[in-house]
Amino acid sequence: MKMLYSKLHPCLSKQLHRSKILNLGGVAHTTARSERPCHDTGVAGTYCSVMEGVQSAFLCPTDQVTESPTQNENLFTSSPVGIMMGSEVDVVIPTFRRPKALEACLNSLSNQTVAPASIEVVDDSETDFGPGISRNIGWRRGSAKIVAFLDDDCIADTRWIEEIQKIFDENDIGGIEGGITTTNEAGEIIEFNPPSRIRWDRFKTANMAVRRDILIEIDGFDERYFLHREDTDLAWRVIDAGHKMVWASGCVIHHPEPIGVHGAVYGAFPRSEQLLYHCNPKKYVESAAAKISFNSVKNGKLWKLQKDMRTVQTPSDVKPLTRVQSWSLWFKAWALAIFWLVRRSTVGEPKNQPNSV
């Protein structure tokens, strides 16, 4: 297994030796970016010492290439869990100024029952391009048949890679959406999965895997998204290209820090909502319906979002909804929300997640 880094922050070097990594290879952006070697210390953050006697790693800005001192040298310790076999799964982790969280994330990958083919970590701490661009850089650097996406503040279950490999081996599918657990305010571990009634307003790259050939087919993440909705957009385009995205309950990651609720109104990102609407207006009806609640109506956030989606945002490369589009969208969304309310009050929620395997 190899591990590829793009611009790791210097303070992250201390935890690298704990992951099962056999080679620290070179990382570059696209061919349009510079590929100058970065072996000097003239660039801030290009060189870090790895603790406990492990060989040094060369770390470079995202537009430069970095190489390990010896390409075939084992730089890191082996996993405490016996690795059963290799896999056809590359792991991509975008990271942004969370060294302690990333350390825990990498430790979880070193404890897998089946080793990933590679781990691609792209650090966006200085450039702040957004996770969509970082993920595109990461998956294009690998070569395995399957690409698994994981957030830097998440911890993978020890069987995470094994489950991903197994599900793809046994099913003709395009991608997987896995389960998420988190911690509530009382310190209890709880599930953080979309309600079973939700078919489209879901898909989080905190735990998602997609076939590489399909990522190539749809050209990866839409880089116009900055911080929100790029994962849902990707999954919709996988589906719209004729491939199946399935729910895999046994493929689980844990998000230690408490997180919000499904269906929250992301008022700070109306441009992302505009983009997702234009990706597939029919599917977005469910996204809009999921935002309708007593609280969102009472506090005015729902009305603000509706107005914002009809307004040109910055940058202005996304068309706002016309009044006709907005009226049609929210009429259908309210009808769906009322249907959900009636069904929940009468027969209850669906028992199973859609497209479960």
C-alpha positions in Angstrom: 0.0 0.0 0.0 1.2 3.5 -0.7 0.3 6.9 0.7 0.3 10.1 -1.4 0.2 13.5 0.0 -0.5 16.9 -1.5 0.8 19.8 0.8 0.6 18.2 4.2 0.8 20.7 7.0 4.1 20.3 8.9 2.4 19.5 12.2 0.9 16.4 10.6 4.2 14.6 10.2 4.2 13.2 13.7 1.4 10.8 13.2 2.5 9.4 9.8 4.5 6.5 11.2 1.4 5.0 12.9 -0.4 4.3 9.6 0.4 1.2 7.5 2.2 2.9 4.6 4.8 1.3 2.6 5.7 4.1 0.3 5.3 7.9 0.4 5.1 8.8 -3.3 4.9 12.0 -5.3 1.9 14.1 -5.5 1.0 16.7 -8.2 -2.1 18.5 -9.2 -3.3 18.4 -12.8 -0.9 18.6 -15.8 -1.6 22.3 -16.0 0.2 22.8 -12.7 3.9 23.0 -11.9 5.8 19.7 -11.4 9.0 21.2 -10.0 10.8 18.9 -7.6 10.6 20.2 -4.0 13.6 18.9 -2.2 14.9 22.2 -0.9 13.8 23.9 2.3 13.4 27.3 0.7 9.6 26.7 0.6 7.9 27.0 3.9 6.6 23.6 5.0 8.5 21.5 2.5 10.4 19.5 5.0 9.4 17.8 8.2 11.0 15.2 10.4 8.9 12.2 11.3 9.3 11.3 14.9 10.7 8.2 16.5 13.5 7.8 14.0 11.3 7.3 11.0 12.8 8.8 7.8 12.0 12.3 6.8 9.1 13.1 4.5 9.2 15.9 1.9 6.1 18.0 1.9 5.2 20.4 -0.8 2.6 23.0 -1.8 -0.2 21.6 -3.9 1.2 22.9 -7.2 4.5 21.1 -6.7 5.6 17.4 -6.8 7.1 15.6 -3.8 9.1 12.4 -3.7 10.1 10.1 -0.9 13.9 9.8 -0.3 13.8 6.2 -1.4 10.9 5.0 -3.5 11.0 1.4 -2.4 11.7 2.0 1.3 9.3 1.0 4.0 9.0 4.2 6.0 6.2 3.2 8.4 5.3 0.5 10.9 2.9 -2.3 10.1 -0.7 -2.4 11.3 -1.4 -3.9 14.7 -4.3 -5.8 13.0 -3.2 -8.6 10.7 -3.9 -7.6 7.1 -5.8 -10.4 5.4 -5.1 -9.3 1.8 -4.8 -6.3 -0.4 -7.8 -4.6 -1.9 -8.8 -2.7 -5.1 -9.8 0.4 -3.0 -8.0 3.7 -3.0 -8.9 6.0 -0.1 -9.2 9.8 -0.7 -9.1 12.2 2.3 -9.3 16.0 1.9 -8.1 17.8 5.0 -8.3 21.3 6.2 -6.5 22.4 9.4 -7.5 19.5 11.5 -4.2 17.6 12.3 -5.5 15.8 15.4 -8.6 14.6 13.7 -6.6 13.5 10.7 -4.3 11.6 13.0 -7.2 9.6 14.4 -8.6 9.1 10.8 -5.2 7.7 9.6 -4.9 5.5 12.6 -8.3 3.9 11.8 -7.0 3.1 8.3 -3.9 1.5 9.7 -6.2 -0.9 11.6 -8.2 -2.3 8.7 -8.8 -6.0 8.2 -8.1 -5.5 4.5 -5.5 -2.8 3.5 -6.5 -0.1 1.0 -4.5 0.0 -2.2 -3.5 3.6 -1.4 -4.3 6.5 0.8 -4.5 9.9 -1.0 -4.4 12.8 1.4 -4.9 16.3 0.0 -4.3 19.2 2.4 -6.2 22.3 1.4 -5.2 24.3 4.5 -3.4 27.1 2.7 -5.2 27.2 -0.7 -8.8 26.7 0.6 -10.1 25.6 -2.7 -12.8 23.4 -1.2 -13.2 19.6 -0.7 -14.5 19.0 -4.3 -11.2 20.1 -5.9 -9.2 18.2 -3.2 -11.1 15.0 -3.9 -10.6 15.3 -7.6 -6.9 15.7 -7.1 -6.9 12.7 -4.8 -8.9 10.2 -6.9 -7.0 11.1 -10.1 -3.7 10.3 -8.4 -4.7 6.7 -7.7 -5.3 3.7 -9.9 -7.5 1.1 -8.0 -10.8 0.1 -9.4 -12.7 1.6 -6.5 -12.3 5.0 -4.9 -13.5 5.4 -1.3 -14.0 8.9 0.1 -13.6 9.7 3.8 -13.6 12.9 5.7 -10.5 13.9 7.8 -12.6 14.1 11.0 -14.1 10.6 10.7 -12.9 7.2 11.9 -13.4 4.1 9.7 -14.7 0.9 11.2 -12.0 -1.8 11.1 -13.9 -3.7 8.4 -14.6 -0.6 6.3 -12.4 -1.5 3.4 -13.3 -5.1 3.6 -17.0 -4.3 3.4 -16.5 -1.9 0.4 -14.6 -4.5 -1.5 -17.1 -7.2 -0.7 -20.1 -5.2 -1.8 -18.6 -4.2 -5.1 -17.5 -7.8 -5.8 -21.0 -9.2 -5.1 -23.1 -6.5 -6.8 -23.3 -4.8 -10.2 -23.3 -1.2 -8.9 -21.8 2.2 -9.5 -21.3 3.3 -5.9 -21.9 2.8 -2.2 -23.4 5.1 0.4 -22.4 3.9 3.9 -23.7 4.5 7.4 -22.5 7.2 9.8 -22.5 7.3 13.6 -21.8 10.3 15.7 -21.9 11.4 19.4 -24.7 13.3 20.9 -24.5 16.0 23.6 -24.8 13.3 26.3 -21.8 11.5 24.9 -23.8 8.6 23.5 -23.0 7.1 20.1 -26.0 7.5 17.8 -26.8 6.9 14.1 -26.6 9.8 11.7 -28.2 8.4 8.7 -30.8 9.9 6.4 -34.5 9.1 7.2 -35.6 6.1 5.2 -38.2 8.2 3.4 -35.4 10.1 1.7 -34.3 8.7 -1.7 -32.3 11.6 -3.3 -31.5 14.2 -0.6 -28.6 12.2 0.8 -25.1 10.8 -0.2 -22.3 12.2 1.9 -18.6 11.8 1.0 -17.8 11.3 4.6 -18.6 7.7 3.6 -19.0 7.0 -0.1 -17.3 4.8 -2.6 -17.6 5.0 -6.4 -16.1 2.9 -9.3 -13.1 4.7 -10.8 -14.3 4.2 -14.4 -17.6 6.0 -13.5 -15.7 8.9 -11.9 -13.8 9.2 -15.2 -17.0 8.9 -17.2 -18.7 11.8 -15.3 -15.5 13.7 -14.8 -15.5 13.6 -11.0 -16.8 16.3 -8.7 -18.2 19.5 -10.1 -15.6 22.0 -8.9 -18.0 25.0 -8.9 -19.2 23.8 -5.5 -17.2 25.1 -2.6 -18.1 23.5 0.7 -21.5 21.9 0.4 -23.6 19.6 -1.9 -20.8 18.5 -4.1 -21.2 14.9 -2.8 -25.0 14.8 -3.5 -24.4 16.2 -7.0 -21.8 13.5 -7.7 -24.1 10.7 -6.6 -27.0 12.1 -8.7 -24.8 12.2 -11.8 -23.7 8.7 -11.2 -27.3 7.6 -11.1 -28.3 9.8 -14.0 -25.5 8.1 -16.0 -27.3 4.8 -15.6 -25.5 3.4 -12.6 -26.8 2.3 -9.2 -25.9 3.9 -5.9 -26.8 1.5 -3.0 -27.1 1.8 0.7 -24.6 -0.4 2.6 -25.5 -0.5 6.3 -22.5 -2.7 7.2 -20.0 -0.1 5.8 -19.8 2.3 8.7 -17.7 5.3 9.8 -17.8 7.3 13.0 -17.8 11.1 13.3 -16.7 11.7 16.9 -17.8 15.3 17.2 -21.6 15.9 17.4 -23.1 17.1 14.0 -26.3 18.7 12.9 -29.6 17.3 11.7 -30.6 16.0 8.3 -32.7 18.5 6.4 -31.0 21.5 7.9 -31.4 24.8 5.9 -28.0 25.8 4.6 -28.7 29.5 4.3 -25.0 30.3 3.9 -24.7 28.2 0.8 -27.6 29.2 -1.5 -25.3 29.0 -4.5 -24.7 25.3 -3.8 -28.5 24.8 -3.7 -28.9 26.6 -7.0 -26.2 24.3 -8.5 -27.9 21.2 -7.2 -31.3 22.3 -8.4 -29.9 22.8 -12.0 -28.2 19.3 -11.7 -31.6 17.7 -11.5 -34.7 19.8 -10.8 -36.9 16.7 -10.3 -34.7 15.2 -7.6 -34.2 18.5 -6.0 -37.9 18.6 -5.1 -37.1 16.1 -2.3 -34.2 18.3 -1.2 -36.5 21.3 -0.9 -39.2 19.2 0.9 -36.6 18.0 3.4 -35.9 21.6 4.5 -39.6 22.3 5.3 -40.2 22.1 9.1 -42.1 24.0 11.8 -38.8 25.5 12.9 -37.6 26.6 9.4 -40.9 28.3 8.8 -41.0 29.9 12.2 -37.5 31.3 12.2 -37.7 32.5 8.7 -34.8 30.5 7.3 -36.9 28.7 4.8 -38.3 31.9 3.3 -34.8 33.4 3.2 -33.5 30.4 1.3 -36.3 30.6 -1.2 -35.5 34.3 -1.8 -31.7 33.6 -2.0 -32.2 30.9 -4.6 -33.9 33.5 -6.8 -30.9 35.9 -6.3 -27.6 36.0 -8.1 -24.9 34.8 -5.8 -21.1 35.3 -5.7 -19.5 34.1 -7.8 -22.2 34.8 -10.4 -21.6 31.8 -12.6 -24.8 30.0 -11.5 -28.2 31.0 -12.8 -30.7 31.9 -10.0 -34.1 30.3 -10.2 -36.8 32.2 -12.1 -40.0 33.0 -10.3 -41.7 30.2 -12.3 -39.1 27.7 -11.4 -39.2 28.7 -7.7 -43.0 28.6 -7.6 -43.1 25.2 -9.3 -40.3 23.8 -7.0 -41.8 24.9 -3.7 -45.4 23.9 -4.7 -44.2 20.4 -5.3 -41.9 20.5 -2.2 -44.8 21.5 0.1 -47.0 18.8 -1.4 -44.3 16.2 -0.7 -43.7 17.4 2.8 -47.4 17.2 3.6 -47.5 13.7 2.1 -44.6 12.7 4.4 -46.4 14.2 7.4 -49.6 12.3 6.7 -47.9 9.0 6.0 -45.8 9.3 9.2 -49.0 10.0 11.2 -50.8 7.0 9.7 -48.6 4.1 8.6 -45.3 5.4 9.8 -41.9 5.7 8.1 -40.6 3.1 5.6 -38.8 0.4 7.5 -35.8 0.0 5.1 -33.4 2.4 3.5 -33.9 2.7 -0.3 -31.6 0.5 -2.5 -30.2 -1.4 0.5 -27.7 -4.3 0.0 
